[in-house]
Amino acid sequence: MLRVFKHYRPNQVARYVKSYFRGRVFIMGVGGFEFDCGRLLPPKKQDLKALNVLSEVNREIDLLAAEAV
């Protein structure tokens, strides 16, 4: 399943990744990502912006997990 986000909102992307657990997302202006086990995986094309987005979204996923406990 591929979800396209027109605007980059880390919390919104994190909630989607956490709820669907496995799939693909595309963020306009950043690029495409795959996710597995509720975490974003590093993109094939590793540029600095994509890696910053990856770490920010995974940090938001950790915060969502902390709120649930």
PQR file of N, CA, C, O and H, with PARSE charges and radii, in Angstrom:
ATOM      1  N   MET A   1       0.843  -1.162   0.000 -0.4000 1.5000
ATOM      2  CA  MET A   1       0.000   0.000   0.000 -0.0000 2.0000
ATOM      3  C   MET A   1       0.899   1.239   0.000  0.5500 1.7000
ATOM      4  O   MET A   1       1.851   1.311   0.777 -0.5500 1.4000
ATOM      5  N   LEU A   2       0.611   2.195  -0.846 -0.4000 1.5000
ATOM      6  CA  LEU A   2       1.384   3.421  -0.952 -0.0000 2.0000
ATOM      7  C   LEU A   2       0.510   4.591  -0.540  0.5500 1.7000
ATOM      8  O   LEU A   2      -0.574   4.789  -1.089 -0.5500 1.4000
ATOM      9  H   LEU A   2      -0.162   2.137  -1.478  0.4000 1.0000
ATOM     10  N   ARG A   3       0.979   5.360   0.419 -0.4000 1.5000
ATOM     11  CA  ARG A   3       0.262   6.551   0.857 -0.0000 2.0000
ATOM     12  C   ARG A   3       1.090   7.761   0.458  0.5500 1.7000
ATOM     13  O   ARG A   3       2.300   7.776   0.686 -0.5500 1.4000
ATOM     14  H   ARG A   3       1.860   5.199   0.865  0.4000 1.0000
ATOM     15  N   VAL A   4       0.469   8.774  -0.131 -0.4000 1.5000
ATOM     16  CA  VAL A   4       1.146   9.997  -0.546 -0.0000 2.0000
ATOM     17  C   VAL A   4       0.752  11.117   0.409  0.5500 1.7000
ATOM     18  O   VAL A   4      -0.432  11.400   0.594 -0.5500 1.4000
ATOM     19  H   VAL A   4      -0.514   8.762  -0.316  0.4000 1.0000
ATOM     20  N   PHE A   5       1.751  11.748   1.011 -0.4000 1.5000
ATOM     21  CA  PHE A   5       1.535  12.903   1.877 -0.0000 2.0000
ATOM     22  C   PHE A   5       1.938  14.151   1.106  0.5500 1.7000
ATOM     23  O   PHE A   5       3.082  14.273   0.669 -0.5500 1.4000
ATOM     24  H   PHE A   5       2.713  11.518   0.860  0.4000 1.0000
ATOM     25  N   LYS A   6       1.002  15.075   0.937 -0.4000 1.5000
ATOM     26  CA  LYS A   6       1.290  16.296   0.197 -0.0000 2.0000
ATOM     27  C   LYS A   6       2.084  17.292   1.040  0.5500 1.7000
ATOM     28  O   LYS A   6       2.822  18.116   0.500 -0.5500 1.4000
ATOM     29  H   LYS A   6       0.072  14.976   1.291  0.4000 1.0000
ATOM     30  N   HIS A   7       1.933  17.216   2.354 -0.4000 1.5000
ATOM     31  CA  HIS A   7       2.666  18.088   3.277 -0.0000 2.0000
ATOM     32  C   HIS A   7       3.367  17.211   4.296  0.5500 1.7000
ATOM     33  O   HIS A   7       2.830  16.191   4.727 -0.5500 1.4000
ATOM     34  H   HIS A   7       1.334  16.546   2.792  0.4000 1.0000
ATOM     35  N   TYR A   8       4.566  17.615   4.677 -0.4000 1.5000
ATOM     36  CA  TYR A   8       5.336  16.836   5.645 -0.0000 2.0000
ATOM     37  C   TYR A   8       4.941  17.250   7.057  0.5500 1.7000
ATOM     38  O   TYR A   8       5.248  18.353   7.509 -0.5500 1.4000
ATOM     39  H   TYR A   8       5.002  18.444   4.326  0.4000 1.0000
ATOM     40  N   ARG A   9       4.263  16.354   7.732 -0.4000 1.5000
ATOM     41  CA  ARG A   9       3.904  16.522   9.141 -0.0000 2.0000
ATOM     42  C   ARG A   9       4.361  15.256   9.856  0.5500 1.7000
ATOM     43  O   ARG A   9       3.734  14.205   9.717 -0.5500 1.4000
ATOM     44  H   ARG A   9       4.014  15.458   7.365  0.4000 1.0000
ATOM     45  N   PRO A  10       5.459  15.348  10.630 -0.5600 1.5000
ATOM     46  CA  PRO A  10       6.043  14.143  11.226  0.2800 2.0000
ATOM     47  C   PRO A  10       5.059  13.330  12.056  0.5500 1.7000
ATOM     48  O   PRO A  10       5.077  12.101  12.000 -0.5500 1.4000
ATOM     49  N   ASN A  11       4.203  13.995  12.823 -0.4000 1.5000
ATOM     50  CA  ASN A  11       3.267  13.270  13.680 -0.0000 2.0000
ATOM     51  C   ASN A  11       2.256  12.486  12.845  0.5500 1.7000
ATOM     52  O   ASN A  11       1.918  11.353  13.185 -0.5500 1.4000
ATOM     53  H   ASN A  11       4.189  14.994  12.869  0.4000 1.0000
ATOM     54  N   GLN A  12       1.778  13.076  11.769 -0.4000 1.5000
ATOM     55  CA  GLN A  12       0.810  12.406  10.910 -0.0000 2.0000
ATOM     56  C   GLN A  12       1.434  11.188  10.217  0.5500 1.7000
ATOM     57  O   GLN A  12       0.812  10.129  10.131 -0.5500 1.4000
ATOM     58  H   GLN A  12       2.052  13.997  11.493  0.4000 1.0000
ATOM     59  N   VAL A  13       2.653  11.348   9.730 -0.4000 1.5000
ATOM     60  CA  VAL A  13       3.350  10.237   9.088 -0.0000 2.0000
ATOM     61  C   VAL A  13       3.611   9.125  10.107  0.5500 1.7000
ATOM     62  O   VAL A  13       3.448   7.944   9.798 -0.5500 1.4000
ATOM     63  H   VAL A  13       3.158  12.208   9.800  0.4000 1.0000
ATOM     64  N   ALA A  14       4.016   9.507  11.320 -0.4000 1.5000
ATOM     65  CA  ALA A  14       4.307   8.522  12.368 -0.0000 2.0000
ATOM     66  C   ALA A  14       3.063   7.724  12.739  0.5500 1.7000
ATOM     67  O   ALA A  14       3.143   6.508  12.915 -0.5500 1.4000
ATOM     68  H   ALA A  14       4.149  10.466  11.571  0.4000 1.0000
ATOM     69  N   ARG A  15       1.921   8.384  12.858 -0.4000 1.5000
ATOM     70  CA  ARG A  15       0.680   7.663  13.179 -0.0000 2.0000
ATOM     71  C   ARG A  15       0.318   6.680  12.081  0.5500 1.7000
ATOM     72  O   ARG A  15      -0.136   5.573  12.368 -0.5500 1.4000
ATOM     73  H   ARG A  15       1.857   9.372  12.715  0.4000 1.0000
ATOM     74  N   TYR A  16       0.514   7.071  10.819 -0.4000 1.5000
ATOM     75  CA  TYR A  16       0.219   6.176   9.703 -0.0000 2.0000
ATOM     76  C   TYR A  16       1.133   4.961   9.725  0.5500 1.7000
ATOM     77  O   TYR A  16       0.670   3.828   9.591 -0.5500 1.4000
ATOM     78  H   TYR A  16       0.883   7.971  10.586  0.4000 1.0000
ATOM     79  N   VAL A  17       2.439   5.196   9.895 -0.4000 1.5000
ATOM     80  CA  VAL A  17       3.417   4.104   9.909 -0.0000 2.0000
ATOM     81  C   VAL A  17       3.138   3.158  11.067  0.5500 1.7000
ATOM     82  O   VAL A  17       3.218   1.941  10.906 -0.5500 1.4000
ATOM     83  H   VAL A  17       2.815   6.116  10.005  0.4000 1.0000
ATOM     84  N   LYS A  18       2.815   3.698  12.218 -0.4000 1.5000
ATOM     85  CA  LYS A  18       2.565   2.876  13.405 -0.0000 2.0000
ATOM     86  C   LYS A  18       1.293   2.041  13.232  0.5500 1.7000
ATOM     87  O   LYS A  18       1.232   0.903  13.698 -0.5500 1.4000
ATOM     88  H   LYS A  18       2.749   4.687  12.349  0.4000 1.0000
ATOM     89  N   SER A  19       0.300   2.588  12.579 -0.4000 1.5000
ATOM     90  CA  SER A  19      -0.972   1.872  12.467 -0.0000 2.0000
ATOM     91  C   SER A  19      -0.958   0.801  11.378  0.5500 1.7000
ATOM     92  O   SER A  19      -1.615  -0.228  11.533 -0.5500 1.4000
ATOM     93  H   SER A  19       0.349   3.512  12.201  0.4000 1.0000
ATOM     94  N   TYR A  20      -0.227   1.015  10.278 -0.4000 1.5000
ATOM     95  CA  TYR A  20      -0.241   0.037   9.190 -0.0000 2.0000
ATOM     96  C   TYR A  20       0.924  -0.937   9.231  0.5500 1.7000
ATOM     97  O   TYR A  20       0.870  -1.981   8.581 -0.5500 1.4000
ATOM     98  H   TYR A  20       0.307   1.851  10.152  0.4000 1.0000
ATOM     99  N   PHE A  21       1.976  -0.624   9.977 -0.4000 1.5000
ATOM    100  CA  PHE A  21       3.062  -1.548  10.297 -0.0000 2.0000
ATOM    101  C   PHE A  21       3.980  -1.904   9.128  0.5500 1.7000
ATOM    102  O   PHE A  21       5.183  -2.047   9.344 -0.5500 1.4000
ATOM    103  H   PHE A  21       2.021   0.224  10.505  0.4000 1.0000
ATOM    104  N   ARG A  22       3.472  -2.055   7.894 -0.4000 1.5000
ATOM    105  CA  ARG A  22       4.318  -2.388   6.754 -0.0000 2.0000
ATOM    106  C   ARG A  22       3.732  -1.756   5.493  0.5500 1.7000
ATOM    107  O   ARG A  22       2.525  -1.820   5.262 -0.5500 1.4000
ATOM    108  H   ARG A  22       2.495  -1.939   7.719  0.4000 1.0000
ATOM    109  N   GLY A  23       4.596  -1.146   4.681 -0.4000 1.5000
ATOM    110  CA  GLY A  23       4.132  -0.542   3.440 -0.0000 2.0000
ATOM    111  C   GLY A  23       5.103   0.500   2.929  0.5500 1.7000
ATOM    112  O   GLY A  23       6.303   0.446   3.198 -0.5500 1.4000
ATOM    113  H   GLY A  23       5.577  -1.094   4.869  0.4000 1.0000
ATOM    114  N   ARG A  24       4.549   1.464   2.175 -0.4000 1.5000
ATOM    115  CA  ARG A  24       5.362   2.517   1.573 -0.0000 2.0000
ATOM    116  C   ARG A  24       4.650   3.849   1.723  0.5500 1.7000
ATOM    117  O   ARG A  24       3.422   3.919   1.692 -0.5500 1.4000
ATOM    118  H   ARG A  24       3.574   1.507   1.956  0.4000 1.0000
ATOM    119  N   VAL A  25       5.439   4.908   1.887 -0.4000 1.5000
ATOM    120  CA  VAL A  25       4.904   6.269   1.916 -0.0000 2.0000
ATOM    121  C   VAL A  25       5.741   7.129   0.983  0.5500 1.7000
ATOM    122  O   VAL A  25       6.923   6.870   0.760 -0.5500 1.4000
ATOM    123  H   VAL A  25       6.437   4.852   1.913  0.4000 1.0000
ATOM    124  N   PHE A  26       5.103   8.151   0.448 -0.4000 1.5000
ATOM    125  CA  PHE A  26       5.797   9.132  -0.368 -0.0000 2.0000
ATOM    126  C   PHE A  26       5.441  10.498   0.179  0.5500 1.7000
ATOM    127  O   PHE A  26       4.265  10.828   0.328 -0.5500 1.4000
ATOM    128  H   PHE A  26       4.142   8.362   0.630  0.4000 1.0000
ATOM    129  N   ILE A  27       6.457  11.294   0.480 -0.4000 1.5000
ATOM    130  CA  ILE A  27       6.262  12.644   1.009 -0.0000 2.0000
ATOM    131  C   ILE A  27       6.722  13.622  -0.068  0.5500 1.7000
ATOM    132  O   ILE A  27       7.883  13.600  -0.478 -0.5500 1.4000
ATOM    133  H   ILE A  27       7.413  11.027   0.359  0.4000 1.0000
ATOM    134  N   MET A  28       5.811  14.478  -0.524 -0.4000 1.5000
ATOM    135  CA  MET A  28       6.145  15.449  -1.567 -0.0000 2.0000
ATOM    136  C   MET A  28       7.305  16.323  -1.113  0.5500 1.7000
ATOM    137  O   MET A  28       7.297  16.851  -0.001 -0.5500 1.4000
ATOM    138  H   MET A  28       4.868  14.496  -0.190  0.4000 1.0000
ATOM    139  N   GLY A  29       8.294  16.471  -1.972 -0.4000 1.5000
ATOM    140  CA  GLY A  29       9.449  17.298  -1.678 -0.0000 2.0000
ATOM    141  C   GLY A  29      10.554  16.574  -0.935  0.5500 1.7000
ATOM    142  O   GLY A  29      11.656  17.107  -0.805 -0.5500 1.4000
ATOM    143  H   GLY A  29       8.300  16.042  -2.876  0.4000 1.0000
ATOM    144  N   VAL A  30      10.283  15.361  -0.440 -0.4000 1.5000
ATOM    145  CA  VAL A  30      11.295  14.595   0.294 -0.0000 2.0000
ATOM    146  C   VAL A  30      11.626  13.323  -0.453  0.5500 1.7000
ATOM    147  O   VAL A  30      12.795  13.064  -0.742 -0.5500 1.4000
ATOM    148  H   VAL A  30       9.388  14.929  -0.545  0.4000 1.0000
ATOM    149  N   GLY A  31      10.614  12.516  -0.775 -0.4000 1.5000
ATOM    150  CA  GLY A  31      10.837  11.276  -1.497 -0.0000 2.0000
ATOM    151  C   GLY A  31      10.059  10.122  -0.912  0.5500 1.7000
ATOM    152  O   GLY A  31       9.192  10.307  -0.058 -0.5500 1.4000
ATOM    153  H   GLY A  31       9.665  12.727  -0.540  0.4000 1.0000
ATOM    154  N   GLY A  32      10.374   8.938  -1.375 -0.4000 1.5000
ATOM    155  CA  GLY A  32       9.670   7.737  -0.958 -0.0000 2.0000
ATOM    156  C   GLY A  32      10.420   6.987   0.127  0.5500 1.7000
ATOM    157  O   GLY A  32      11.649   6.999   0.186 -0.5500 1.4000
ATOM    158  H   GLY A  32      11.078   8.787  -2.069  0.4000 1.0000
ATOM    159  N   PHE A  33       9.644   6.331   0.988 -0.4000 1.5000
ATOM    160  CA  PHE A  33      10.195   5.530   2.080 -0.0000 2.0000
ATOM    161  C   PHE A  33       9.414   4.232   2.176  0.5500 1.7000
ATOM    162  O   PHE A  33       8.233   4.180   1.830 -0.5500 1.4000
ATOM    163  H   PHE A  33       8.645   6.321   0.941  0.4000 1.0000
ATOM    164  N   GLU A  34      10.067   3.200   2.640 -0.4000 1.5000
ATOM    165  CA  GLU A  34       9.397   1.957   2.990 -0.0000 2.0000
ATOM    166  C   GLU A  34       9.417   1.848   4.503  0.5500 1.7000
ATOM    167  O   GLU A  34      10.319   2.365   5.163 -0.5500 1.4000
ATOM    168  H   GLU A  34      11.026   3.242   2.921  0.4000 1.0000
ATOM    169  N   PHE A  35       8.413   1.168   5.049 -0.4000 1.5000
ATOM    170  CA  PHE A  35       8.413   0.944   6.487 -0.0000 2.0000
ATOM    171  C   PHE A  35       8.047  -0.493   6.779  0.5500 1.7000
ATOM    172  O   PHE A  35       7.263  -1.122   6.068 -0.5500 1.4000
ATOM    173  H   PHE A  35       7.681   0.747   4.513  0.4000 1.0000
ATOM    174  N   ASP A  36       8.644  -0.995   7.854 -0.4000 1.5000
ATOM    175  CA  ASP A  36       8.434  -2.372   8.272 -0.0000 2.0000
ATOM    176  C   ASP A  36       8.566  -2.413   9.785  0.5500 1.7000
ATOM    177  O   ASP A  36       9.394  -1.709  10.363 -0.5500 1.4000
ATOM    178  H   ASP A  36       9.281  -0.484   8.432  0.4000 1.0000
ATOM    179  N   CYS A  37       7.758  -3.229  10.416 -0.4000 1.5000
ATOM    180  CA  CYS A  37       7.748  -3.343  11.880 -0.0000 2.0000
ATOM    181  C   CYS A  37       7.478  -2.006  12.551  0.5500 1.7000
ATOM    182  O   CYS A  37       7.979  -1.744  13.644 -0.5500 1.4000
ATOM    183  H   CYS A  37       7.085  -3.801   9.946  0.4000 1.0000
ATOM    184  N   GLY A  38       6.689  -1.162  11.899 -0.4000 1.5000
ATOM    185  CA  GLY A  38       6.313   0.116  12.486 -0.0000 2.0000
ATOM    186  C   GLY A  38       7.419   1.147  12.528  0.5500 1.7000
ATOM    187  O   GLY A  38       7.335   2.088  13.318 -0.5500 1.4000
ATOM    188  H   GLY A  38       6.282  -1.375  11.011  0.4000 1.0000
ATOM    189  N   ARG A  39       8.466   1.012  11.704 -0.4000 1.5000
ATOM    190  CA  ARG A  39       9.580   1.947  11.654 -0.0000 2.0000
ATOM    191  C   ARG A  39       9.917   2.255  10.205  0.5500 1.7000
ATOM    192  O   ARG A  39       9.845   1.373   9.350 -0.5500 1.4000
ATOM    193  H   ARG A  39       8.535   0.248  11.062  0.4000 1.0000
ATOM    194  N   LEU A  40      10.285   3.504   9.920 -0.4000 1.5000
ATOM    195  CA  LEU A  40      10.744   3.846   8.584 -0.0000 2.0000
ATOM    196  C   LEU A  40      12.118   3.239   8.345  0.5500 1.7000
ATOM    197  O   LEU A  40      12.973   3.246   9.230 -0.5500 1.4000
ATOM    198  H   LEU A  40      10.343   4.221  10.615  0.4000 1.0000
ATOM    199  N   LEU A  41      12.319   2.718   7.150 -0.4000 1.5000
ATOM    200  CA  LEU A  41      13.604   2.154   6.756 -0.0000 2.0000
ATOM    201  C   LEU A  41      14.380   3.194   5.952  0.5500 1.7000
ATOM    202  O   LEU A  41      13.770   4.052   5.313 -0.5500 1.4000
ATOM    203  H   LEU A  41      11.624   2.712   6.431  0.4000 1.0000
ATOM    204  N   PRO A  42      15.708   3.136   5.969 -0.5600 1.5000
ATOM    205  CA  PRO A  42      16.500   4.102   5.194  0.2800 2.0000
ATOM    206  C   PRO A  42      16.171   4.012   3.709  0.5500 1.7000
ATOM    207  O   PRO A  42      16.031   2.912   3.174 -0.5500 1.4000
ATOM    208  N   PRO A  43      16.046   5.155   3.036 -0.5600 1.5000
ATOM    209  CA  PRO A  43      15.725   5.150   1.605  0.2800 2.0000
ATOM    210  C   PRO A  43      16.916   4.702   0.773  0.5500 1.7000
ATOM    211  O   PRO A  43      18.058   4.746   1.232 -0.5500 1.4000
ATOM    212  N   LYS A  44      16.646   4.275  -0.442 -0.4000 1.5000
ATOM    213  CA  LYS A  44      17.714   3.840  -1.339 -0.0000 2.0000
ATOM    214  C   LYS A  44      18.626   5.017  -1.693  0.5500 1.7000
ATOM    215  O   LYS A  44      19.850   4.885  -1.708 -0.5500 1.4000
ATOM    216  H   LYS A  44      15.719   4.239  -0.815  0.4000 1.0000
ATOM    217  N   LYS A  45      18.016   6.164  -1.978 -0.4000 1.5000
ATOM    218  CA  LYS A  45      18.782   7.377  -2.275 -0.0000 2.0000
ATOM    219  C   LYS A  45      18.965   8.138  -0.967  0.5500 1.7000
ATOM    220  O   LYS A  45      18.034   8.789  -0.493 -0.5500 1.4000
ATOM    221  H   LYS A  45      17.022   6.271  -1.966  0.4000 1.0000
ATOM    222  N   GLN A  46      20.130   8.062  -0.395 -0.4000 1.5000
ATOM    223  CA  GLN A  46      20.357   8.639   0.926 -0.0000 2.0000
ATOM    224  C   GLN A  46      20.909  10.057   0.814  0.5500 1.7000
ATOM    225  O   GLN A  46      22.117  10.257   0.689 -0.5500 1.4000
ATOM    226  H   GLN A  46      20.886   7.533  -0.781  0.4000 1.0000
ATOM    227  N   ASP A  47      20.022  11.025   0.860 -0.4000 1.5000
ATOM    228  CA  ASP A  47      20.468  12.399   0.960 -0.0000 2.0000
ATOM    229  C   ASP A  47      20.181  12.905   2.371  0.5500 1.7000
ATOM    230  O   ASP A  47      19.451  12.269   3.132 -0.5500 1.4000
ATOM    231  H   ASP A  47      19.040  10.863   0.962  0.4000 1.0000
ATOM    232  N   LEU A  48      20.750  14.030   2.707 -0.4000 1.5000
ATOM    233  CA  LEU A  48      20.677  14.532   4.074 -0.0000 2.0000
ATOM    234  C   LEU A  48      19.241  14.835   4.496  0.5500 1.7000
ATOM    235  O   LEU A  48      18.861  14.562   5.635 -0.5500 1.4000
ATOM    236  H   LEU A  48      21.343  14.547   2.090  0.4000 1.0000
ATOM    237  N   LYS A  49      18.444  15.393   3.594 -0.4000 1.5000
ATOM    238  CA  LYS A  49      17.062  15.730   3.931 -0.0000 2.0000
ATOM    239  C   LYS A  49      16.252  14.474   4.235  0.5500 1.7000
ATOM    240  O   LYS A  49      15.482  14.453   5.196 -0.5500 1.4000
ATOM    241  H   LYS A  49      18.753  15.615   2.669  0.4000 1.0000
ATOM    242  N   ALA A  50      16.416  13.438   3.435 -0.4000 1.5000
ATOM    243  CA  ALA A  50      15.679  12.190   3.643 -0.0000 2.0000
ATOM    244  C   ALA A  50      16.089  11.523   4.953  0.5500 1.7000
ATOM    245  O   ALA A  50      15.244  10.971   5.659 -0.5500 1.4000
ATOM    246  H   ALA A  50      17.041  13.456   2.655  0.4000 1.0000
ATOM    247  N   LEU A  51      17.365  11.569   5.277 -0.4000 1.5000
ATOM    248  CA  LEU A  51      17.818  10.964   6.530 -0.0000 2.0000
ATOM    249  C   LEU A  51      17.315  11.741   7.746  0.5500 1.7000
ATOM    250  O   LEU A  51      17.014  11.148   8.782 -0.5500 1.4000
ATOM    251  H   LEU A  51      18.051  12.017   4.704  0.4000 1.0000
ATOM    252  N   ASN A  52      17.222  13.072   7.620 -0.4000 1.5000
ATOM    253  CA  ASN A  52      16.661  13.878   8.711 -0.0000 2.0000
ATOM    254  C   ASN A  52      15.182  13.564   8.918  0.5500 1.7000
ATOM    255  O   ASN A  52      14.714  13.467  10.052 -0.5500 1.4000
ATOM    256  H   ASN A  52      17.467  13.554   6.779  0.4000 1.0000
ATOM    257  N   VAL A  53      14.454  13.406   7.824 -0.4000 1.5000
ATOM    258  CA  VAL A  53      13.034  13.048   7.910 -0.0000 2.0000
ATOM    259  C   VAL A  53      12.892  11.670   8.543  0.5500 1.7000
ATOM    260  O   VAL A  53      12.029  11.468   9.397 -0.5500 1.4000
ATOM    261  H   VAL A  53      14.834  13.484   6.902  0.4000 1.0000
ATOM    262  N   LEU A  54      13.722  10.727   8.137 -0.4000 1.5000
ATOM    263  CA  LEU A  54      13.700   9.379   8.687 -0.0000 2.0000
ATOM    264  C   LEU A  54      13.877   9.409  10.203  0.5500 1.7000
ATOM    265  O   LEU A  54      13.097   8.789  10.927 -0.5500 1.4000
ATOM    266  H   LEU A  54      14.423  10.890   7.442  0.4000 1.0000
ATOM    267  N   SER A  55      14.874  10.109  10.683 -0.4000 1.5000
ATOM    268  CA  SER A  55      15.127  10.133  12.121 -0.0000 2.0000
ATOM    269  C   SER A  55      14.023  10.879  12.872  0.5500 1.7000
ATOM    270  O   SER A  55      13.664  10.495  13.986 -0.5500 1.4000
ATOM    271  H   SER A  55      15.508  10.613  10.095  0.4000 1.0000
ATOM    272  N   GLU A  56      13.484  11.942  12.268 -0.4000 1.5000
ATOM    273  CA  GLU A  56      12.428  12.694  12.937 -0.0000 2.0000
ATOM    274  C   GLU A  56      11.140  11.878  13.058  0.5500 1.7000
ATOM    275  O   GLU A  56      10.494  11.898  14.106 -0.5500 1.4000
ATOM    276  H   GLU A  56      13.776  12.253  11.364  0.4000 1.0000
ATOM    277  N   VAL A  57      10.766  11.169  12.010 -0.4000 1.5000
ATOM    278  CA  VAL A  57       9.545  10.361  12.054 -0.0000 2.0000
ATOM    279  C   VAL A  57       9.720   9.186  13.016  0.5500 1.7000
ATOM    280  O   VAL A  57       8.803   8.872  13.775 -0.5500 1.4000
ATOM    281  H   VAL A  57      11.291  11.152  11.159  0.4000 1.0000
ATOM    282  N   ASN A  58      10.875   8.539  12.995 -0.4000 1.5000
ATOM    283  CA  ASN A  58      11.099   7.431  13.927 -0.0000 2.0000
ATOM    284  C   ASN A  58      11.105   7.920  15.372  0.5500 1.7000
ATOM    285  O   ASN A  58      10.674   7.193  16.267 -0.5500 1.4000
ATOM    286  H   ASN A  58      11.620   8.794  12.378  0.4000 1.0000
ATOM    287  N   ARG A  59      11.583   9.134  15.615 -0.4000 1.5000
ATOM    288  CA  ARG A  59      11.521   9.718  16.957 -0.0000 2.0000
ATOM    289  C   ARG A  59      10.068   9.945  17.372  0.5500 1.7000
ATOM    290  O   ARG A  59       9.703   9.695  18.521 -0.5500 1.4000
ATOM    291  H   ARG A  59      11.933   9.725  14.888  0.4000 1.0000
ATOM    292  N   GLU A  60       9.245  10.415  16.448 -0.4000 1.5000
ATOM    293  CA  GLU A  60       7.814  10.607  16.731 -0.0000 2.0000
ATOM    294  C   GLU A  60       7.138   9.264  17.024  0.5500 1.7000
ATOM    295  O   GLU A  60       6.261   9.192  17.886 -0.5500 1.4000
ATOM    296  H   GLU A  60       9.541  10.618  15.515  0.4000 1.0000
ATOM    297  N   ILE A  61       7.531   8.215  16.327 -0.4000 1.5000
ATOM    298  CA  ILE A  61       6.972   6.881  16.583 -0.0000 2.0000
ATOM    299  C   ILE A  61       7.318   6.441  17.999  0.5500 1.7000
ATOM    300  O   ILE A  61       6.476   5.880  18.700 -0.5500 1.4000
ATOM    301  H   ILE A  61       8.243   8.273  15.627  0.4000 1.0000
ATOM    302  N   ASP A  62       8.554   6.695  18.421 -0.4000 1.5000
ATOM    303  CA  ASP A  62       8.959   6.366  19.795 -0.0000 2.0000
ATOM    304  C   ASP A  62       8.126   7.143  20.813  0.5500 1.7000
ATOM    305  O   ASP A  62       7.750   6.601  21.852 -0.5500 1.4000
ATOM    306  H   ASP A  62       9.238   7.151  17.852  0.4000 1.0000
ATOM    307  N   LEU A  63       7.837   8.416  20.515 -0.4000 1.5000
ATOM    308  CA  LEU A  63       7.018   9.221  21.426 -0.0000 2.0000
ATOM    309  C   LEU A  63       5.589   8.691  21.497  0.5500 1.7000
ATOM    310  O   LEU A  63       4.979   8.693  22.566 -0.5500 1.4000
ATOM    311  H   LEU A  63       8.142   8.857  19.671  0.4000 1.0000
ATOM    312  N   LEU A  64       5.054   8.239  20.367 -0.4000 1.5000
ATOM    313  CA  LEU A  64       3.716   7.651  20.373 -0.0000 2.0000
ATOM    314  C   LEU A  64       3.678   6.381  21.213  0.5500 1.7000
ATOM    315  O   LEU A  64       2.704   6.132  21.924 -0.5500 1.4000
ATOM    316  H   LEU A  64       5.550   8.237  19.499  0.4000 1.0000
ATOM    317  N   ALA A  65       4.730   5.582  21.133 -0.4000 1.5000
ATOM    318  CA  ALA A  65       4.803   4.357  21.933 -0.0000 2.0000
ATOM    319  C   ALA A  65       4.895   4.681  23.419  0.5500 1.7000
ATOM    320  O   ALA A  65       4.328   3.971  24.248 -0.5500 1.4000
ATOM    321  H   ALA A  65       5.521   5.784  20.556  0.4000 1.0000
ATOM    322  N   ALA A  66       5.611   5.757  23.756 -0.4000 1.5000
ATOM    323  CA  ALA A  66       5.763   6.151  25.154 -0.0000 2.0000
ATOM    324  C   ALA A  66       4.435   6.661  25.725  0.5500 1.7000
ATOM    325  O   ALA A  66       4.144   6.446  26.902 -0.5500 1.4000
ATOM    326  H   ALA A  66       6.072   6.334  23.082  0.4000 1.0000
ATOM    327  N   GLU A  67       3.633   7.334  24.898 -0.4000 1.5000
ATOM    328  CA  GLU A  67       2.342   7.842  25.349 -0.0000 2.0000
ATOM    329  C   GLU A  67       1.371   6.713  25.619  0.5500 1.7000
ATOM    330  O   GLU A  67       0.506   6.837  26.486 -0.5500 1.4000
ATOM    331  H   GLU A  67       3.869   7.508  23.942  0.4000 1.0000
ATOM    332  N   ALA A  68       1.496   5.616  24.895 -0.4000 1.5000
ATOM    333  CA  ALA A  68       0.568   4.491  25.057 -0.0000 2.0000
ATOM    334  C   ALA A  68       0.797   3.733  26.356  0.5500 1.7000
ATOM    335  O   ALA A  68      -0.108   3.064  26.854 -0.5500 1.4000
ATOM    336  H   ALA A  68       2.198   5.515  24.191  0.4000 1.0000
ATOM    337  N   VAL A  69       1.991   3.834  26.900 -0.4000 1.5000
ATOM    338  CA  VAL A  69       2.315   3.072  28.123 -0.0000 2.0000
ATOM    339  C   VAL A  69       1.865   3.780  29.345  0.5500 1.7000
ATOM    340  O   VAL A  69       2.057   3.281  30.454 -0.5500 1.4000
ATOM    341  H   VAL A  69       2.726   4.377  26.495  0.4000 1.0000
TER
END
